[in-house]
Amino acid sequence: MLIALGLSLGLSSIQPVFASDLQEVAPPGAAQQLSKALGQRQPQLELLSPSDGSLLPDGPWTLKLRLSDWPLVQSNDFGPGPHLVIQQDNEAPIRIFEAPSGTNSIEIPMAALTPGSHRLSAYAALPWGEAVANRKARGNWRFQRLAANPQALPAPNSPQLVAVPSPQLAAGYPVPINWFLVDAPLQNLKPDDAHWRLRLSLDGAASLLQQEDPLWLAPLDPGSHALGLELLDGNGTPLGAPFNSLMQELKVPPRSVAPPAMFKNQLQPEELEALLNPNYQSAKPEPVVAPEPVVELVVEPEPVVEPEPVIAPEPVVEPEAVENGEES
């Protein structure tokens, strides 16, 4: 079965490379609600320190960013909300769900860099990991330790691929596939105006994408799945630069694991507020804990010991004098 295009839903078009059972579907209703609510914001991300291109010393270091007009939320009851993502090279992303109170400056402790050059990307993300379309909400910087190694990074001003994994997946629900490009020229402004293509493969099935749009694919079975993303030039030749050919593992939990709220068909007002407002407090009253019963100790009085009765001694009977026969 060929990949379904989903054009009637206004989704990005996919050109099939070969037969597969992949199918593009509409985002869950809850994701659409969250996307619409967050679409009113204009987040901006700024690097405060260290400066782009810095040579960093050995050992742990601190990345300092300023993020404005973007909430950072994670609900214990409803799952991930909007957040900030930091990705160094091809390492696992760092997700920030909370900012210091009263400030939009965020300090992120970073592990020591290996010698050479490194790429660091940061972006404001929707609950399912999709990077905000506003390019002012993204950053892409280079740092070195010990000495620069230009061959370890894509050439400056060349197209670079950044994969955007989802913080959580759910069995039986659509799968978000997100990515964006850095320094890629605009295309499709006129006929035969192709500068790049993206080859997407999932468990062996592949398709070519030519628009920088997020995707939602039909649900996957629980377990591990292989996702490949490869950036090509307009002729379909792999660009071959570092980071432009990526392989990721999609881990779909068992069906027994409750899905986060972003995968629901619809969010209730309380759920929507909990996922958008960092200061949200549930209106549910705190459960009243009944006090433990007070156990009164009953002290039994000691028994009164009655004194033993005093028995009067029997009188001593003197022998009577012999009336007759007494000696005179």
C-alpha positions in Angstrom: 0.0 0.0 0.0 1.4 3.4 -1.0 1.9 6.2 1.6 -1.4 8.1 2.0 -0.9 11.8 1.1 -3.6 13.3 3.4 -4.0 16.4 1.2 -7.6 16.9 2.2 -6.4 17.5 5.8 -4.0 20.2 4.7 -0.9 18.1 5.6 2.4 18.3 3.8 2.6 16.2 0.7 4.8 13.1 0.5 6.2 11.6 -2.7 6.4 7.8 -2.3 9.8 6.2 -3.1 8.4 2.7 -3.0 5.5 0.8 -1.6 5.1 0.8 2.1 2.5 0.8 4.8 3.3 4.2 6.2 0.4 6.6 6.5 0.3 10.3 7.3 -2.6 11.2 9.6 -4.0 14.3 11.2 -2.5 15.4 14.5 -4.5 14.5 17.6 -7.2 17.0 18.6 -5.3 17.8 21.8 -2.2 18.6 19.9 -4.2 20.9 17.6 -5.6 22.7 20.6 -2.2 23.2 22.2 -0.7 24.4 18.9 -3.5 26.9 18.4 -3.1 28.3 21.9 0.7 28.5 21.7 0.5 30.0 18.2 -0.4 33.4 19.7 3.0 33.7 21.2 6.2 35.1 19.7 9.0 33.4 21.5 12.6 34.6 21.1 15.8 32.8 22.1 19.1 34.5 22.8 22.5 33.2 23.7 24.0 35.0 26.7 27.1 33.0 27.3 29.5 31.7 26.2 29.6 33.6 22.9 29.3 31.8 19.6 32.6 30.3 18.5 34.1 30.3 21.9 37.0 28.1 22.9 35.9 26.5 26.1 38.1 25.2 28.9 38.2 21.6 30.0 35.6 20.4 32.5 31.9 21.1 32.9 30.6 24.4 31.7 27.4 26.5 31.9 25.2 27.5 29.0 23.2 30.6 29.7 20.2 31.5 27.5 17.3 34.0 27.5 13.9 32.7 26.4 11.0 35.2 26.3 7.3 34.7 25.6 7.3 31.0 26.0 6.1 28.9 29.0 8.0 26.0 30.3 5.6 23.5 31.8 5.4 19.8 32.8 2.3 18.5 34.5 2.5 15.5 36.9 -1.0 14.6 35.9 -1.1 15.4 32.1 2.5 15.0 30.9 4.9 17.2 28.9 4.0 20.8 28.0 5.9 23.4 26.0 9.6 23.4 26.8 13.1 24.3 25.7 15.4 21.8 24.0 19.2 21.8 23.8 20.9 19.4 21.5 24.7 19.0 21.3 26.0 17.3 18.2 24.0 14.0 17.9 23.7 13.4 21.7 20.4 12.9 23.4 18.5 16.2 23.9 18.3 18.1 27.1 14.8 19.3 27.9 14.1 22.2 30.2 10.5 22.3 31.6 11.1 24.9 34.3 12.7 28.3 34.5 13.8 30.2 37.6 11.0 32.2 39.1 10.9 35.9 38.1 13.4 35.7 35.3 13.6 34.5 31.7 17.3 33.7 31.9 18.1 30.0 32.1 21.4 28.4 33.1 22.0 24.8 31.9 24.9 22.8 33.3 26.7 21.1 30.5 29.1 18.2 30.5 32.7 18.6 29.5 33.4 18.8 25.7 35.7 16.4 24.0 38.6 18.1 22.1 37.6 19.7 18.8 34.5 21.5 17.4 30.9 21.0 18.4 27.5 22.1 17.2 24.9 23.1 19.7 21.2 23.8 18.8 18.5 25.1 21.0 14.9 25.8 20.3 11.5 26.4 21.9 9.5 23.3 21.5 5.8 22.3 21.5 4.8 19.5 24.0 5.5 16.7 21.4 9.0 18.1 20.6 8.2 20.1 17.4 10.4 23.2 17.1 8.5 26.5 17.0 8.3 27.7 13.4 9.4 31.2 14.4 13.1 31.2 13.6 13.9 33.7 16.3 13.0 30.9 18.7 15.9 28.8 17.5 19.6 29.0 17.8 22.6 27.2 16.3 26.1 27.8 17.6 29.6 26.4 17.5 32.0 25.8 20.4 35.5 24.4 20.6 37.6 22.8 23.2 41.4 22.6 23.0 41.4 23.5 19.3 39.0 23.9 16.4 38.3 20.9 14.1 36.3 22.4 11.1 35.9 19.0 9.4 33.8 17.8 12.3 31.0 20.3 11.4 29.1 21.2 8.3 30.6 24.0 6.2 29.4 27.4 7.3 26.2 28.6 5.5 25.5 25.0 4.2 22.2 23.2 4.9 22.2 21.4 8.2 19.6 19.0 9.5 18.4 19.0 13.1 16.2 16.1 14.1 13.5 16.9 16.8 12.6 13.8 18.8 9.4 13.6 20.8 9.7 13.5 24.6 7.1 10.7 24.8 5.2 8.4 22.5 2.1 6.4 23.1 0.9 3.0 21.8 -2.2 3.3 19.6 -1.7 7.1 19.0 -0.2 9.0 16.0 3.6 9.4 16.0 5.1 12.9 15.6 8.0 13.2 13.2 9.7 16.6 13.5 12.8 18.2 12.1 14.1 21.5 10.8 16.9 22.9 8.7 19.6 25.4 9.4 21.0 27.6 6.7 18.9 25.9 4.0 17.8 28.2 1.1 14.1 28.7 0.3 12.9 26.5 -2.5 9.9 25.8 -4.7 9.5 29.5 -5.3 9.4 28.7 -9.1 9.4 25.6 -11.2 12.5 23.3 -10.9 13.6 25.3 -7.9 14.8 22.4 -5.8 17.8 22.9 -3.5 17.3 20.0 -1.0 15.2 16.9 -0.3 14.8 14.9 2.9 14.7 11.1 2.7 12.6 9.7 5.6 12.8 6.0 6.4 10.9 4.2 9.1 11.5 0.5 9.6 12.7 0.1 6.0 9.9 2.1 4.3 11.1 5.4 2.8 9.7 8.6 1.3 11.1 11.9 0.0 10.0 15.1 1.5 10.4 18.5 0.0 8.7 20.8 2.5 9.9 21.7 6.0 6.7 20.7 7.7 6.1 18.4 10.7 4.5 15.0 10.2 2.2 12.8 12.2 2.3 9.1 11.1 -0.2 6.3 11.9 0.3 4.5 15.2 3.2 2.1 15.6 3.2 -1.2 17.5 4.8 -1.1 21.0 8.5 -1.7 20.8 11.6 -0.3 19.1 11.4 1.3 15.6 14.2 2.7 13.4 13.8 6.3 12.1 16.3 7.5 9.5 16.6 11.1 8.3 19.0 12.0 5.4 19.4 15.4 3.7 19.9 15.4 0.0 20.6 18.1 -2.6 18.1 19.0 -5.3 19.3 16.1 -7.5 18.8 13.5 -4.7 22.5 13.1 -3.9 23.3 12.9 -0.2 25.0 16.0 1.1 27.3 13.9 3.2 28.1 16.7 5.6 28.2 15.8 9.3 24.8 15.6 11.0 22.9 15.3 7.7 22.4 11.6 8.0 20.8 10.6 11.2 19.4 7.4 12.7 17.1 7.5 15.8 15.3 4.9 17.8 11.6 5.4 18.4 10.5 3.6 21.6 6.8 3.0 21.8 5.7 1.9 25.3 3.3 -0.9 26.0 -0.4 -0.2 25.8 -0.7 -0.5 29.5 1.2 2.8 29.9 -1.2 5.7 30.1 -0.6 8.3 27.3 0.1 11.9 28.0 -2.7 14.4 27.5 -1.3 15.8 24.2 -2.4 12.6 22.5 -6.1 12.9 23.5 -8.9 13.7 21.1 -9.8 16.8 23.2 -8.5 18.6 26.2 -10.8 19.9 29.0 -10.2 23.5 30.0 -8.5 22.4 33.2 -6.1 20.1 31.2 -5.3 22.9 28.7 -4.6 25.3 31.5 -2.4 22.8 33.3 -0.3 22.3 30.2 0.1 26.0 29.3 0.4 27.9 32.6 3.6 27.4 34.7 1.8 28.8 37.7 -1.3 26.5 37.4 -2.6 25.1 40.6 -5.3 22.5 40.6 -8.7 23.6 41.8 -9.2 20.3 43.5 -9.3 20.6 47.2 -6.6 18.9 49.1 -7.7 15.6 50.5 -8.8 15.8 54.1 -6.8 13.4 56.1 -8.7 12.1 59.1 -6.8 12.5 62.3 -5.6 9.3 63.9 -7.9 8.3 66.7 -6.5 9.2 70.2 -6.2 6.0 72.2 -6.8 6.8 75.8 -5.0 4.6 78.3 -7.3 3.3 81.0 -5.3 2.8 84.1 -6.9 0.1 86.3 -6.7 1.1 90.0 -4.7 -1.2 92.1 -6.9 -3.6 94.1 -7.3 -2.5 97.8 -5.9 -5.2 100.0 -8.1 -5.6 103.1 -6.2 -6.2 106.3 -6.5 -9.6 107.8 -8.8 -9.4 110.9 -7.0 -9.5 114.2 -8.1 -12.5 116.2 -8.2 -12.0 119.9 -6.3 -14.6 121.8 -8.4 -17.0 123.8 -8.4 -16.3 127.5 -6.2 -18.4 129.7 -8.3 -20.3 132.2 -6.6 -20.7 135.5 -7.2 -24.1 137.2 -9.6 -23.7 140.0 -8.3 -24.3 143.5 -9.2 -27.5 145.0 -11.9 -26.5 147.3 -11.5 -29.5 149.6 -8.3 -30.9 150.5 -6.3 -27.7 150.5 -3.5 -27.8 153.0 -4.0 -25.2 155.7 
